[in-house]
Amino acid sequence: MIQKYVYIIGICGYAMSAIARWFKKNDYEVFGCDDYESKLFHDLSNEGIKINLDSHTCEIPEEILQNKDNVIITYSPAVPADHPKLKFFQDNDFKILSRKEVIHNITKEFFTISVAGTHGKTTTSSLLAHILHEGHCDSVGFLGGIPKNYNTNLITYGNVEDTNVIIEADEYDKFFLCLKSNIAIVTNVDGDHYDVFQNIDNYIFGFKEFLNNTKSHGVVILHKDVYEKLIEKDRDYDFYIDYYDVKDAPIHAENISVDENNFFHFDYVSPKTKITDLIIQIPGFHNINNALATITAALYLKVNEYVIREGLKTFLGVKKRFDIVFKNEKNIVIDDYGHHPTEIATVINTARKIYTGRKITAILRPNQYSRTKDFLDQFAQSLDLADQAIVLDIFTDREQPIIGISNQAIVDKMKIKSKIACAPKDLTNALKKFQEHDIIINFGAGDSESFINSIIDFLQK
């Protein structure tokens, strides 16, 4: 058998690492590069994927150079057009596929469940992948985060030649438009990625295009707010439409309660069925909404009630989604991927409800200059929900700085008194300036997980 190779530029992002694991599972020899060392870097290396942190062309492995006809080159959409390795492969006529092209080629032959939305898509897609895995259903989940049950963002069960594909359909670079879905889920459509869509109208239109790509006689599952924004009431669609909300929707939750472990109990109610006394461990009313979408999709896939019930109950959540990474008698540290103001506000409000009366310190590593510019006021407002806040320098992997847009610009708009703008290297000193710490929430995408050890070391000392 001829050995097949793949080289991935920007391999350590969540989306690209799932692709790397897919190729590895399908007997490719996988190589790649990235800009900085991360946990995913070490995890992929331990799985036999060969990665370096050098962008120079001299670091391209001999196996890639000597087997040009059997090599696929792919790259993260965050990789700049002038990246030295990408330019080298282009100039030397290697077969190069974008992330969109790779995923389109993988999914086009399979029954595809696509989960889109500004927030909630990682939890929803991960929960559905977990339920199918626990139900012994042939499935592959390409996820944008790491579910705690698996410690990988590629969840597979059974026969990958004839399977269901669950994919997190993110909207950055209009990736979700490459998908032809049998089941399409949209959790919400708060504005984001205006560097790609320019404005909220274009953003909404992008999601309408995503729905229009649903296959004939497919299924669309929408949050009620999304239904009201995307669905034209006087139009006949060639797919079935369901919509949900915690209340006041055809698919909704009843008898919601919270037990002593902060686990939610609720009943799933739809015009077709009712499943009583479900339990989900992950906190926040927004996760009941995510569960409603997931259950609806699982029922369309003919997953039985027992499997759904057990899958919900045993799902441990996703790393960096309200992820409690440290806890002692005095302090709790929560790591969260929130890099949009709505996500930050939701997490802080959830922490307020769970940890009543306790002081909350928010740490934010803003992600990308354009997003910070577009939501400058909203970032300040969401961080004002905390008692004290530290805003670190803006992280970027694809943009040039914008004059006047900085972490200090966010802090200047905030109203709470206890607030600091600083560089990541000064985080410990910033924490020392506050009188006390109770609940610390570390927000951000990019490299924000690298600050967790410093925060925990500070608390322990």
Secondary structure, DSSP 4 states (H G I P E B T S, - for coil): ---EEEEEETTTSHHHHHHHHHHHHTTEEEEEE-SS--HHHHHHHHTT-EEES--SGGGS-HHHHH-GGGEEEEE-TTS-TT-HHHHHHHHTT--EEEHHHHHHHHHTTSEEEEEE-SSSHHHHHHHHHHHHHHTT--EEEE-SS-BTTTSSSEEEES-TTS-EEEEE---GGGGGGG---SEEEE-------HHHH-SHHHHHHHHHHHHHTSPTTEEEEEEHHHHHHH--TT---SEEEEEE-SSSSSBEEEEEEE-TT--EEEEEE-SS-EEEEEEE-S-SHHHHHHHHHHHHHHHHTT--HHHHHHHHHH---BTTSSEEEEE-SS-EEEEE---SHHHHHHHHHHHHHHSTT--EEEEE--B-HHHHHHTHHHHHHHHTTSSEEEEEPPB-SS----TT-SHHHHHHH--SSEEEEE-GGGHHHHHHTSS--SEEEEE-STTGGGGHHHHHHHHH-
